[in-house]
């Protein structure tokens, strides 16, 4: 499951950087592009705390 892999990666990063006693939060950014040939951003959505840490 993608969430489990992301959680494991994030916890590994925190351990590697020796960052302790901190909360971990997963934000997700969705970007909707215009369908025309010119690449233009139509909409950006930020979902803060999109999912909890998965053990």
C-alpha positions as a Markdown table, in Angstrom:
| # | Residue | x | y | z |
|---|---|---|---|---|
| 1 | Unk | 0.0 | 0.0 | 0.0 |
| 2 | Unk | 1.3 | 3.4 | -1.0 |
| 3 | Unk | 0.6 | 5.1 | 2.4 |
| 4 | Unk | 2.5 | 2.4 | 4.2 |
| 5 | Unk | 5.5 | 2.8 | 1.9 |
| 6 | Unk | 5.4 | 6.6 | 2.3 |
| 7 | Unk | 5.2 | 6.3 | 6.1 |
| 8 | Unk | 8.2 | 3.9 | 6.2 |
| 9 | Unk | 10.2 | 6.2 | 4.0 |
| 10 | Unk | 9.3 | 9.3 | 6.1 |
| 11 | Unk | 10.2 | 7.5 | 9.3 |
| 12 | Unk | 13.5 | 6.3 | 7.8 |
| 13 | Unk | 14.3 | 9.9 | 6.8 |
| 14 | Unk | 13.6 | 11.2 | 10.3 |
| 15 | Unk | 15.8 | 8.4 | 11.8 |
| 16 | Unk | 18.6 | 9.1 | 9.3 |
| 17 | Unk | 18.6 | 12.8 | 10.1 |
| 18 | Unk | 18.4 | 12.0 | 13.8 |
| 19 | Unk | 15.1 | 13.9 | 14.2 |
| 20 | Unk | 13.4 | 12.7 | 17.3 |
| 21 | Unk | 10.2 | 13.5 | 19.3 |
| 22 | Unk | 8.4 | 15.2 | 16.3 |
| 23 | Unk | 5.1 | 14.6 | 14.6 |
| 24 | Unk | 4.9 | 13.5 | 11.0 |
| 25 | Unk | 2.2 | 14.8 | 8.8 |
| 26 | Unk | 1.4 | 13.9 | 5.2 |
| 27 | Unk | 0.1 | 16.7 | 2.9 |
| 28 | Unk | -1.1 | 16.0 | -0.6 |
| 29 | Unk | -1.1 | 18.5 | -3.5 |
| 30 | Unk | -3.3 | 17.9 | -6.5 |
| 31 | Unk | -2.7 | 19.9 | -9.7 |
| 32 | Unk | -5.2 | 20.0 | -12.5 |
| 33 | Unk | -3.8 | 21.1 | -15.9 |
| 34 | Unk | -5.6 | 22.7 | -18.8 |
| 35 | Unk | -6.1 | 20.2 | -21.7 |
| 36 | Unk | -4.8 | 22.6 | -24.4 |
| 37 | Unk | -1.3 | 22.4 | -25.9 |
| 38 | Unk | -0.1 | 25.2 | -23.7 |
| 39 | Unk | 0.6 | 23.8 | -20.2 |
| 40 | Unk | -1.4 | 25.9 | -17.9 |
| 41 | Unk | -2.4 | 25.2 | -14.3 |
| 42 | Unk | -6.2 | 25.2 | -14.0 |
| 43 | Unk | -6.6 | 24.4 | -10.3 |
| 44 | Unk | -4.4 | 23.5 | -7.3 |
| 45 | Unk | -5.7 | 21.8 | -4.2 |
| 46 | Unk | -3.8 | 21.2 | -1.0 |
| 47 | Unk | -5.1 | 18.6 | 1.4 |
| 48 | Unk | -3.3 | 19.0 | 4.7 |
| 49 | Unk | -2.9 | 16.0 | 6.9 |
| 50 | Unk | -4.3 | 13.8 | 4.1 |
| 51 | Unk | -3.7 | 10.5 | 5.9 |
| 52 | Unk | -2.2 | 9.4 | 9.2 |
| 53 | Unk | 1.1 | 7.6 | 9.7 |
| 54 | Unk | 0.6 | 3.9 | 8.8 |
| 55 | Unk | 2.6 | 1.5 | 11.0 |
